[in-house]
Amino acid sequence: MTVKDEAFVGSIPEIYDRLMVPLIFEVYADDLARRIGAFAPQRVLETAAGTGVLTRALARHLPAEAQITATDLNVPMLDKARARTPREGIDWRQADALALPFGDRAFDVVACQFGVMFFPDKLKGYAEARRVLKPGGRYALNVWGRIEDNELADVVTAALGEFFPDDPPRFMARTPHGYCDPDRIRGELEAAGFRDIAIEPVERQSTAPDARTAALAYCQGTPLRAEIEARKGDLEDATRHVTEVLRRRFGNGAITSRIKALVIMAEA
């Protein structure tokens, strides 16, 4: 496993893109794309693009002449991104963010939307981003905050702990929400040679039409699914249990919950 968790396979990319992306990712993609647009870059590299939520936001916020290269290690996720993104001229490439197939000083901006948490060697990933940036170029990224500050992820994790009391699945706490210490992030970026590092907590709200949709998104549209299935638990039974817990917490109608991330800008 390298940049993206290898469990993003099978039907996960489709469910992830249909349910998980609008639930928690779109609002931060728009935020990050607006920040990048303020620099008026001509060449932008996106790493760990997933199903393209940030790519689509960049296509909206950058001028038509800006060149976007969108990369991901995971081909099914990248195929979904390519199919969903209407703008012509985006260069789609399979690439490992820890060994980028680009020359030095090639880009004005490198962007990464909720991807660095999956890097097995974060310092190496940061060093590669800096290598391909022009002097004075910007590294724009975001990571999730503590799981306690992200209500749905926290409740889902607790609910699955009830369902699997002897071996609770901890993917959400371990990976998406496991890299949220600003001091550590700043120190690793500095070690990779970045300067003028700004780390901003950004709180938003996520919405889902109902508890079932949120439960499906987390239990079947993320690598959490693999952890449920590895424990010999029935996937539908686990999803139903999470649905009921979410209903008790948020009610029978639409769900609104708090999400929190760190948005990071650094100069090469």
VENQUI-V354317 format. One record per residue. N is the residue number from 0. RES is the residue in one letter. BURIAL is I if it has 24 or more other ideal C-beta (glycine too) atoms within 12 Angstrom, else O. Layout:
n res burial
N RES BURIAL
N RES BURIAL
//
This chain:
n res burial
0 M O
1 T I
2 V I
3 K I
4 D I
5 E O
6 A I
7 F I
8 V O
9 G O
10 S O
11 I I
12 P I
13 E I
14 I I
15 Y I
16 D I
17 R O
18 L I
19 M I
20 V I
21 P I
22 L I
23 I I
24 F I
25 E I
26 V I
27 Y I
28 A I
29 D I
30 D I
31 L I
32 A I
33 R O
34 R I
35 I I
36 G I
37 A O
38 F I
39 A O
40 P I
41 Q O
42 R I
43 V I
44 L I
45 E I
46 T I
47 A I
48 A I
49 G I
50 T I
51 G I
52 V I
53 L I
54 T I
55 R I
56 A I
57 L I
58 A I
59 R O
60 H I
61 L I
62 P O
63 A O
64 E O
65 A I
66 Q I
67 I I
68 T I
69 A I
70 T I
71 D I
72 L I
73 N I
74 V O
75 P I
76 M I
77 L I
78 D O
79 K I
80 A I
81 R I
82 A O
83 R I
84 T I
85 P O
86 R I
87 E O
88 G O
89 I I
90 D I
91 W I
92 R I
93 Q I
94 A I
95 D I
96 A I
97 L I
98 A O
99 L I
100 P O
101 F I
102 G O
103 D O
104 R O
105 A I
106 F I
107 D I
108 V I
109 V I
110 A I
111 C I
112 Q I
113 F I
114 G I
115 V I
116 M I
117 F I
118 F I
119 P O
120 D O
121 K I
122 L O
123 K O
124 G I
125 Y I
126 A I
127 E I
128 A I
129 R I
130 R I
131 V I
132 L I
133 K I
134 P O
135 G O
136 G I
137 R I
138 Y I
139 A I
140 L I
141 N I
142 V I
143 W I
144 G I
145 R I
146 I I
147 E O
148 D O
149 N I
150 E I
151 L I
152 A I
153 D I
154 V I
155 V I
156 T I
157 A I
158 A I
159 L I
160 G I
161 E O
162 F I
163 F I
164 P O
165 D O
166 D O
167 P I
168 P I
169 R I
170 F I
171 M I
172 A I
173 R O
174 T I
175 P I
176 H I
177 G I
178 Y I
179 C I
180 D O
181 P O
182 D O
183 R O
184 I I
185 R O
186 G O
187 E I
188 L I
189 E O
190 A O
191 A I
192 G O
193 F I
194 R O
195 D O
196 I I
197 A I
198 I I
199 E I
200 P O
201 V I
202 E O
203 R I
204 Q O
205 S I
206 T I
207 A I
208 P O
209 D O
210 A I
211 R I
212 T I
213 A I
214 A I
215 L I
216 A I
217 Y I
218 C I
219 Q I
220 G I
221 T I
222 P I
223 L I
224 R I
225 A I
226 E I
227 I I
228 E I
229 A O
230 R I
231 K O
232 G I
233 D O
234 L I
235 E O
236 D O
237 A I
238 T I
239 R I
240 H I
241 V I
242 T I
243 E O
244 V I
245 L I
246 R I
247 R O
248 R O
249 F I
250 G O
251 N O
252 G O
253 A O
254 I I
255 T O
256 S I
257 R I
258 I I
259 K I
260 A I
261 L I
262 V I
263 I I
264 M I
265 A I
266 E I
267 A I
//
